[in-house]
Each structure stands twice: as structure tokens, then as C-alpha cells.
Amino acid sequence: MKVAIMGAGAVGGYYGAALADAGVDVKLIARGEHARSMKRNGVAVSSHWREFVAHPQIAESPAEVGGVDLVIHCVKLYSNPETIPAMHPLIGKDTAVLTIQNGIAGGSALAEEFGWSRVLEGATYIEASLAAPGRLVQSGSAARIEFGERDGSYSKRVKRIRDLLDVPGIQPVVSDDVSSTLWQKMTVIGALGTIVTVARASLPEILQLEEGMNTIRTVMEEIVSCGKAHGVKFPHRMVDVKIKETILEAEEFQSSLQADFERGGPLELDGILGAALRLGREAGVPMPASAALVMALQKFKGT
């Protein structure tokens, strides 16, 4: 399969490098000095498991790549209006598009442009950052992509993509309820990412505050109530499980929302907790804690 990584920043760059190092025909689409550095020197990766340098092909636009069998869509949600229309050169007769964006709306945005017959939704669980242009750091024992068909079927294309992703440094998981998968992730990042950003604090610092754990639990429960009102199924006592994981993994936790806030960039506020808040209002679900957090960041969200 020919693969294109649309948005090869920290997360997309890591997955693209792992695929390229395993011999997959993969092209990374990136911009600026990061793209130029990867062209000159390859993609240098320091991961939980090993260090390596991969040499995938690098492009600065989809037009340079042409048609592929699979697009892994990794751009930030706020970039969708610009990047999705630009992806047409990548799309051939049988191209699949797998989105691993945050939130729950990435698949719908892609389907509006290319149709649900091409689109697969997924969530990724990974801590990755750009140490410098062309240099990626992945920490922690998770680099998981959980994805699936909307109807839960184990289709031929899902099997092909799962097999393709089954390389060292990537943990592919097929979901039989991808809507639940997306909402479960949004429950975590919608709560934790927004709270640490508003508080200008690390997750361990939040957990030490008197109301830190109560705030995390409250926001998670609001998101779950919203999802249930829209027919989403959650595992039994999911919030309790996520709280335990939060405590165990606090030292490794990184928030892309917080990183974007600290560098003065636009925020994925509307596409994550903001999206849950809008859906909560539609369903008549009170979400006062979530509303307060979204309000606190609105003037900083940018474009």
C-alpha cells in the first residue's frame, strides 16, 4: 500500500517514521523548516523503545504526492477548512482516509468532502512532541491507533490497514464501536487538556490541588452524560477507570492544547470540549463546569 501522512508533525511524523523504518511506502506531508529538515536529514526519532532515523519521502503539499491507497489524517482540527479541500490529489478510486484527529468531528468533516465510503475514524493514544525540526520524541509505552468502521464490521479494508500498521512502535487496535472509542478519548482529553491549560499547571500539580480531582471527575462525568444523551455506549464505571489511569500516568501526560496555548497558537477548543458542550446544549444536558472552562479559553482560541 502507498500511504500519505497528512500533517506530519509530532504525532503524524512519528507514525510515518515508524512505517517508513519498517519498509512501508510512505510519504510525509509537512511544512516549513520541519519539512526541510526531514528532507535533508531524515526523521530522527527517540522513542520509549529505541532511537532511529527514518528516511521517508517528504512533500510540502498533496499535489507533490499524487494518489495513494491510504491517507492518515493527523492535522489539527482548526486546520480542516484549509487542508481537507487540498487533499483531492491524494484520492484515487479506492483510497481510504483514516482520521486520528482529536475530538469526534474529524470523520464528519472528511466525509462531507469525500463521502463516508472512504472515511474511517480512529483515536490515537501517544505522547509525542517535536524536540526540534525533524526531531521527534515519543514517551511512554503507548503508541496506539484504535480505529474501525462506523457499523462495527471487520471489513477487508480495516484488516488491510491493521496489518499495515502492525509494525514495531505502533499498536493497532480494531474497534467494534468507534463512536464509543472517540467519546472515551474525548472524555479524557476534553477534561484533562482543558483543565491543565486553564490552570497553567501540569497534571501532577492539578492532582495536588484541593479541588483538582473533583474538577477532573466533574468534567469527565459531564462529557459522559452528554455522550449517553446522544446514544453513545460507555464501559461500566468508565470515569473511575480513567481517573485511576490519570493518577498512574500523570507524570507522562502532555496536552497538545496546553502546548498550543503556551506557544500562542490557535487552540482546538471548539473541536473538543467545545463540541461536547454544544452537543450537551442540544440534548439539554447541564455542563456548567465544562462551560466555565471553555469560557476561560475562548479569547485565546485564535482562528
Contacts in CASP RR format, 6 or more apart in sequence:
PFRMAT RR
TARGET T0000
AUTHOR 0000-0000-0000
METHOD contacts of the structure
MODEL  1
MKVAIMGAGAVGGYYGAALADAGVDVKLIARGEHARSMKRNGVAVSSHWR
EFVAHPQIAESPAEVGGVDLVIHCVKLYSNPETIPAMHPLIGKDTAVLTI
QNGIAGGSALAEEFGWSRVLEGATYIEASLAAPGRLVQSGSAARIEFGER
DGSYSKRVKRIRDLLDVPGIQPVVSDDVSSTLWQKMTVIGALGTIVTVAR
ASLPEILQLEEGMNTIRTVMEEIVSCGKAHGVKFPHRMVDVKIKETILEA
EEFQSSLQADFERGGPLELDGILGAALRLGREAGVPMPASAALVMALQKF
KGT
1 24 0 8 1.000
1 25 0 8 1.000
1 68 0 8 1.000
1 69 0 8 1.000
1 70 0 8 1.000
1 160 0 8 1.000
1 164 0 8 1.000
2 25 0 8 1.000
2 26 0 8 1.000
2 27 0 8 1.000
2 67 0 8 1.000
2 68 0 8 1.000
2 69 0 8 1.000
2 70 0 8 1.000
3 16 0 8 1.000
3 19 0 8 1.000
3 24 0 8 1.000
3 25 0 8 1.000
3 26 0 8 1.000
3 27 0 8 1.000
3 68 0 8 1.000
3 69 0 8 1.000
3 70 0 8 1.000
3 71 0 8 1.000
3 72 0 8 1.000
3 164 0 8 1.000
4 26 0 8 1.000
4 27 0 8 1.000
4 28 0 8 1.000
4 29 0 8 1.000
4 62 0 8 1.000
4 65 0 8 1.000
4 66 0 8 1.000
4 67 0 8 1.000
4 68 0 8 1.000
4 70 0 8 1.000
4 71 0 8 1.000
4 72 0 8 1.000
4 90 0 8 1.000
5 12 0 8 1.000
5 13 0 8 1.000
5 15 0 8 1.000
5 16 0 8 1.000
5 26 0 8 1.000
5 27 0 8 1.000
5 28 0 8 1.000
5 29 0 8 1.000
5 71 0 8 1.000
5 72 0 8 1.000
5 74 0 8 1.000
6 29 0 8 1.000
6 62 0 8 1.000
6 71 0 8 1.000
6 72 0 8 1.000
6 73 0 8 1.000
6 74 0 8 1.000
6 75 0 8 1.000
6 83 0 8 1.000
6 87 0 8 1.000
6 90 0 8 1.000
7 13 0 8 1.000
7 28 0 8 1.000
7 29 0 8 1.000
7 30 0 8 1.000
7 73 0 8 1.000
7 74 0 8 1.000
7 75 0 8 1.000
7 83 0 8 1.000
8 16 0 8 1.000
8 28 0 8 1.000
8 29 0 8 1.000
8 30 0 8 1.000
8 34 0 8 1.000
8 35 0 8 1.000
8 38 0 8 1.000
8 58 0 8 1.000
8 74 0 8 1.000
9 30 0 8 1.000
9 34 0 8 1.000
9 74 0 8 1.000
9 130 0 8 1.000
9 136 0 8 1.000
10 128 0 8 1.000
10 129 0 8 1.000
10 130 0 8 1.000
10 136 0 8 1.000
11 74 0 8 1.000
11 100 0 8 1.000
11 124 0 8 1.000
11 126 0 8 1.000
11 128 0 8 1.000
12 28 0 8 1.000
12 72 0 8 1.000
12 74 0 8 1.000
13 28 0 8 1.000
13 30 0 8 1.000
13 43 0 8 1.000
13 74 0 8 1.000
13 136 0 8 1.000
14 45 0 8 1.000
14 47 0 8 1.000
14 126 0 8 1.000
14 128 0 8 1.000
14 136 0 8 1.000
14 138 0 8 1.000
14 143 0 8 1.000
15 72 0 8 1.000
15 74 0 8 1.000
15 124 0 8 1.000
15 143 0 8 1.000
15 145 0 8 1.000
15 170 0 8 1.000
16 24 0 8 1.000
16 26 0 8 1.000
16 28 0 8 1.000
16 43 0 8 1.000
16 54 0 8 1.000
16 56 0 8 1.000
16 72 0 8 1.000
17 28 0 8 1.000
17 43 0 8 1.000
17 45 0 8 1.000
17 52 0 8 1.000
17 54 0 8 1.000
17 56 0 8 1.000
17 136 0 8 1.000
18 45 0 8 1.000
18 54 0 8 1.000
18 143 0 8 1.000
18 167 0 8 1.000
18 168 0 8 1.000
18 169 0 8 1.000
18 170 0 8 1.000
19 26 0 8 1.000
19 56 0 8 1.000
19 164 0 8 1.000
19 165 0 8 1.000
19 167 0 8 1.000
19 170 0 8 1.000
20 26 0 8 1.000
20 43 0 8 1.000
20 54 0 8 1.000
20 55 0 8 1.000
20 56 0 8 1.000
21 52 0 8 1.000
21 54 0 8 1.000
21 167 0 8 1.000
21 168 0 8 1.000
22 167 0 8 1.000
22 168 0 8 1.000
24 164 0 8 1.000
24 167 0 8 1.000
26 56 0 8 1.000
26 57 0 8 1.000
27 56 0 8 1.000
27 57 0 8 1.000
27 58 0 8 1.000
27 59 0 8 1.000
27 65 0 8 1.000
27 68 0 8 1.000
28 35 0 8 1.000
28 38 0 8 1.000
28 43 0 8 1.000
28 56 0 8 1.000
28 57 0 8 1.000
28 58 0 8 1.000
28 59 0 8 1.000
29 59 0 8 1.000
29 60 0 8 1.000
29 61 0 8 1.000
29 62 0 8 1.000
29 64 0 8 1.000
29 65 0 8 1.000
30 38 0 8 1.000
30 58 0 8 1.000
30 59 0 8 1.000
30 60 0 8 1.000
31 60 0 8 1.000
32 60 0 8 1.000
32 133 0 8 1.000
33 133 0 8 1.000
34 130 0 8 1.000
34 133 0 8 1.000
34 134 0 8 1.000
35 58 0 8 1.000
35 59 0 8 1.000
35 60 0 8 1.000
36 133 0 8 1.000
37 132 0 8 1.000
37 133 0 8 1.000
37 134 0 8 1.000
37 135 0 8 1.000
38 56 0 8 1.000
38 58 0 8 1.000
38 133 0 8 1.000
38 134 0 8 1.000
39 58 0 8 1.000
41 53 0 8 1.000
41 134 0 8 1.000
42 53 0 8 1.000
42 54 0 8 1.000
42 55 0 8 1.000
42 56 0 8 1.000
42 58 0 8 1.000
42 134 0 8 1.000
43 53 0 8 1.000
43 54 0 8 1.000
43 55 0 8 1.000
43 56 0 8 1.000
43 134 0 8 1.000
43 136 0 8 1.000
44 51 0 8 1.000
44 52 0 8 1.000
44 53 0 8 1.000
44 134 0 8 1.000
44 135 0 8 1.000
44 136 0 8 1.000
45 51 0 8 1.000
45 52 0 8 1.000
45 53 0 8 1.000
45 54 0 8 1.000
45 136 0 8 1.000
45 137 0 8 1.000
45 138 0 8 1.000
46 131 0 8 1.000
46 135 0 8 1.000
46 136 0 8 1.000
46 137 0 8 1.000
46 138 0 8 1.000
47 137 0 8 1.000
47 138 0 8 1.000
47 139 0 8 1.000
47 143 0 8 1.000
47 169 0 8 1.000
48 138 0 8 1.000
48 139 0 8 1.000
48 140 0 8 1.000
48 141 0 8 1.000
48 143 0 8 1.000
49 168 0 8 1.000
49 169 0 8 1.000
59 65 0 8 1.000
61 86 0 8 1.000
62 86 0 8 1.000
62 87 0 8 1.000
62 88 0 8 1.000
62 89 0 8 1.000
62 90 0 8 1.000
63 89 0 8 1.000
65 89 0 8 1.000
65 90 0 8 1.000
66 89 0 8 1.000
66 90 0 8 1.000
67 89 0 8 1.000
67 90 0 8 1.000
67 91 0 8 1.000
67 92 0 8 1.000
67 95 0 8 1.000
68 90 0 8 1.000
68 92 0 8 1.000
68 95 0 8 1.000
69 94 0 8 1.000
69 95 0 8 1.000
69 96 0 8 1.000
70 95 0 8 1.000
70 96 0 8 1.000
70 97 0 8 1.000
70 98 0 8 1.000
70 161 0 8 1.000
70 164 0 8 1.000
71 87 0 8 1.000
71 90 0 8 1.000
71 91 0 8 1.000
71 95 0 8 1.000
71 96 0 8 1.000
71 97 0 8 1.000
71 98 0 8 1.000
72 98 0 8 1.000
72 100 0 8 1.000
73 87 0 8 1.000
73 97 0 8 1.000
73 98 0 8 1.000
73 99 0 8 1.000
73 100 0 8 1.000
73 101 0 8 1.000
73 106 0 8 1.000
73 110 0 8 1.000
74 100 0 8 1.000
74 101 0 8 1.000
75 83 0 8 1.000
75 101 0 8 1.000
76 101 0 8 1.000
76 256 0 8 1.000
76 260 0 8 1.000
76 266 0 8 1.000
76 268 0 8 1.000
77 101 0 8 1.000
77 102 0 8 1.000
77 103 0 8 1.000
77 105 0 8 1.000
77 106 0 8 1.000
77 268 0 8 1.000
77 270 0 8 1.000
77 271 0 8 1.000
77 272 0 8 1.000
78 266 0 8 1.000
78 267 0 8 1.000
78 268 0 8 1.000
78 270 0 8 1.000
78 271 0 8 1.000
78 302 0 8 1.000
78 303 0 8 1.000
80 106 0 8 1.000
80 109 0 8 1.000
84 109 0 8 1.000
84 110 0 8 1.000
84 113 0 8 1.000
85 113 0 8 1.000
87 97 0 8 1.000
87 113 0 8 1.000
87 114 0 8 1.000
91 97 0 8 1.000
91 114 0 8 1.000
91 118 0 8 1.000
95 118 0 8 1.000
96 118 0 8 1.000
96 119 0 8 1.000
96 120 0 8 1.000
96 157 0 8 1.000
96 161 0 8 1.000
97 110 0 8 1.000
97 114 0 8 1.000
97 118 0 8 1.000
97 119 0 8 1.000
97 120 0 8 1.000
98 119 0 8 1.000
98 120 0 8 1.000
98 121 0 8 1.000
98 122 0 8 1.000
98 145 0 8 1.000
98 147 0 8 1.000
98 161 0 8 1.000
99 106 0 8 1.000
99 107 0 8 1.000
99 110 0 8 1.000
99 119 0 8 1.000
99 120 0 8 1.000
99 121 0 8 1.000
99 122 0 8 1.000
100 122 0 8 1.000
100 123 0 8 1.000
100 124 0 8 1.000
100 145 0 8 1.000
100 147 0 8 1.000
101 107 0 8 1.000
102 185 0 8 1.000
102 186 0 8 1.000
102 189 0 8 1.000
102 256 0 8 1.000
102 268 0 8 1.000
102 271 0 8 1.000
102 272 0 8 1.000
103 182 0 8 1.000
103 185 0 8 1.000
103 186 0 8 1.000
103 189 0 8 1.000
103 268 0 8 1.000
103 271 0 8 1.000
103 272 0 8 1.000
103 275 0 8 1.000
104 179 0 8 1.000
104 182 0 8 1.000
104 183 0 8 1.000
104 186 0 8 1.000
104 275 0 8 1.000
105 271 0 8 1.000
105 275 0 8 1.000
106 121 0 8 1.000
107 119 0 8 1.000
107 121 0 8 1.000
110 118 0 8 1.000
110 119 0 8 1.000
111 118 0 8 1.000
111 119 0 8 1.000
116 150 0 8 1.000
120 147 0 8 1.000
120 148 0 8 1.000
120 149 0 8 1.000
120 157 0 8 1.000
120 158 0 8 1.000
120 161 0 8 1.000
121 147 0 8 1.000
121 148 0 8 1.000
121 150 0 8 1.000
121 178 0 8 1.000
121 181 0 8 1.000
121 182 0 8 1.000
122 145 0 8 1.000
122 146 0 8 1.000
122 147 0 8 1.000
122 148 0 8 1.000
122 175 0 8 1.000
122 178 0 8 1.000
122 181 0 8 1.000
122 182 0 8 1.000
123 145 0 8 1.000
123 146 0 8 1.000
123 147 0 8 1.000
123 181 0 8 1.000
123 182 0 8 1.000
123 184 0 8 1.000
123 185 0 8 1.000
124 143 0 8 1.000
124 144 0 8 1.000
124 145 0 8 1.000
124 146 0 8 1.000
125 142 0 8 1.000
125 143 0 8 1.000
125 144 0 8 1.000
125 146 0 8 1.000
125 185 0 8 1.000
126 138 0 8 1.000
126 142 0 8 1.000
126 143 0 8 1.000
126 144 0 8 1.000
127 138 0 8 1.000
127 139 0 8 1.000
127 140 0 8 1.000
127 142 0 8 1.000
127 252 0 8 1.000
127 253 0 8 1.000
127 254 0 8 1.000
128 136 0 8 1.000
128 137 0 8 1.000
128 138 0 8 1.000
128 139 0 8 1.000
128 143 0 8 1.000
129 136 0 8 1.000
129 137 0 8 1.000
129 254 0 8 1.000
129 259 0 8 1.000
130 136 0 8 1.000
130 137 0 8 1.000
131 137 0 8 1.000
139 252 0 8 1.000
139 254 0 8 1.000
140 252 0 8 1.000
142 171 0 8 1.000
143 169 0 8 1.000
143 170 0 8 1.000
143 171 0 8 1.000
144 170 0 8 1.000
144 171 0 8 1.000
144 172 0 8 1.000
144 173 0 8 1.000
145 165 0 8 1.000
145 170 0 8 1.000
145 171 0 8 1.000
145 172 0 8 1.000
145 173 0 8 1.000
146 172 0 8 1.000
146 173 0 8 1.000
146 174 0 8 1.000
146 175 0 8 1.000
146 178 0 8 1.000
146 181 0 8 1.000
147 158 0 8 1.000
147 161 0 8 1.000
147 172 0 8 1.000
147 173 0 8 1.000
147 174 0 8 1.000
147 175 0 8 1.000
147 178 0 8 1.000
147 181 0 8 1.000
148 158 0 8 1.000
148 174 0 8 1.000
148 175 0 8 1.000
148 176 0 8 1.000
148 178 0 8 1.000
148 181 0 8 1.000
149 155 0 8 1.000
149 158 0 8 1.000
149 178 0 8 1.000
150 178 0 8 1.000
150 179 0 8 1.000
152 175 0 8 1.000
152 176 0 8 1.000
152 177 0 8 1.000
152 178 0 8 1.000
154 174 0 8 1.000
154 176 0 8 1.000
158 174 0 8 1.000
161 172 0 8 1.000
162 172 0 8 1.000
162 174 0 8 1.000
165 172 0 8 1.000
166 172 0 8 1.000
175 181 0 8 1.000
177 233 0 8 1.000
179 232 0 8 1.000
180 232 0 8 1.000
180 233 0 8 1.000
180 234 0 8 1.000
180 235 0 8 1.000
183 223 0 8 1.000
183 224 0 8 1.000
183 227 0 8 1.000
183 232 0 8 1.000
183 234 0 8 1.000
184 234 0 8 1.000
184 235 0 8 1.000
184 238 0 8 1.000
184 242 0 8 1.000
186 223 0 8 1.000
186 272 0 8 1.000
186 275 0 8 1.000
186 276 0 8 1.000
187 220 0 8 1.000
187 223 0 8 1.000
187 224 0 8 1.000
187 234 0 8 1.000
187 238 0 8 1.000
187 239 0 8 1.000
187 242 0 8 1.000
188 220 0 8 1.000
188 242 0 8 1.000
188 245 0 8 1.000
188 246 0 8 1.000
189 255 0 8 1.000
189 257 0 8 1.000
189 272 0 8 1.000
190 219 0 8 1.000
190 223 0 8 1.000
190 272 0 8 1.000
190 273 0 8 1.000
190 276 0 8 1.000
191 216 0 8 1.000
191 219 0 8 1.000
191 220 0 8 1.000
191 223 0 8 1.000
191 273 0 8 1.000
192 203 0 8 1.000
192 216 0 8 1.000
192 246 0 8 1.000
192 253 0 8 1.000
192 255 0 8 1.000
193 255 0 8 1.000
193 257 0 8 1.000
193 258 0 8 1.000
194 219 0 8 1.000
194 257 0 8 1.000
194 269 0 8 1.000
194 272 0 8 1.000
194 273 0 8 1.000
194 290 0 8 1.000
194 293 0 8 1.000
194 294 0 8 1.000
194 297 0 8 1.000
195 206 0 8 1.000
195 212 0 8 1.000
195 215 0 8 1.000
195 216 0 8 1.000
195 219 0 8 1.000
195 293 0 8 1.000
196 202 0 8 1.000
196 203 0 8 1.000
196 206 0 8 1.000
196 253 0 8 1.000
196 255 0 8 1.000
196 258 0 8 1.000
197 255 0 8 1.000
197 257 0 8 1.000
197 258 0 8 1.000
197 261 0 8 1.000
197 267 0 8 1.000
197 297 0 8 1.000
198 293 0 8 1.000
198 296 0 8 1.000
198 297 0 8 1.000
199 205 0 8 1.000
199 206 0 8 1.000
199 209 0 8 1.000
201 209 0 8 1.000
202 253 0 8 1.000
203 246 0 8 1.000
203 250 0 8 1.000
203 251 0 8 1.000
203 253 0 8 1.000
203 255 0 8 1.000
204 250 0 8 1.000
204 251 0 8 1.000
206 212 0 8 1.000
206 215 0 8 1.000
206 216 0 8 1.000
207 213 0 8 1.000
207 246 0 8 1.000
207 247 0 8 1.000
207 250 0 8 1.000
213 243 0 8 1.000
215 289 0 8 1.000
216 243 0 8 1.000
216 246 0 8 1.000
217 239 0 8 1.000
217 243 0 8 1.000
218 289 0 8 1.000
219 273 0 8 1.000
219 289 0 8 1.000
219 290 0 8 1.000
219 293 0 8 1.000
220 239 0 8 1.000
220 242 0 8 1.000
220 243 0 8 1.000
221 239 0 8 1.000
222 276 0 8 1.000
222 285 0 8 1.000
222 286 0 8 1.000
222 287 0 8 1.000
222 288 0 8 1.000
222 289 0 8 1.000
222 290 0 8 1.000
223 273 0 8 1.000
223 276 0 8 1.000
223 287 0 8 1.000
223 290 0 8 1.000
224 234 0 8 1.000
224 238 0 8 1.000
224 239 0 8 1.000
225 285 0 8 1.000
225 287 0 8 1.000
226 276 0 8 1.000
226 277 0 8 1.000
226 279 0 8 1.000
226 280 0 8 1.000
226 283 0 8 1.000
226 285 0 8 1.000
226 287 0 8 1.000
227 234 0 8 1.000
227 276 0 8 1.000
227 279 0 8 1.000
228 234 0 8 1.000
229 279 0 8 1.000
229 280 0 8 1.000
229 283 0 8 1.000
229 284 0 8 1.000
229 285 0 8 1.000
230 279 0 8 1.000
230 283 0 8 1.000
235 241 0 8 1.000
246 253 0 8 1.000
256 268 0 8 1.000
257 267 0 8 1.000
257 268 0 8 1.000
257 269 0 8 1.000
257 272 0 8 1.000
260 266 0 8 1.000
260 267 0 8 1.000
260 268 0 8 1.000
261 267 0 8 1.000
261 297 0 8 1.000
261 300 0 8 1.000
264 300 0 8 1.000
265 302 0 8 1.000
266 301 0 8 1.000
266 302 0 8 1.000
266 303 0 8 1.000
267 297 0 8 1.000
267 300 0 8 1.000
267 301 0 8 1.000
267 302 0 8 1.000
269 294 0 8 1.000
269 297 0 8 1.000
269 298 0 8 1.000
269 301 0 8 1.000
270 301 0 8 1.000
273 290 0 8 1.000
273 293 0 8 1.000
273 294 0 8 1.000
274 290 0 8 1.000
274 294 0 8 1.000
276 287 0 8 1.000
276 290 0 8 1.000
277 287 0 8 1.000
277 290 0 8 1.000
277 291 0 8 1.000
277 294 0 8 1.000
280 287 0 8 1.000
281 287 0 8 1.000
END
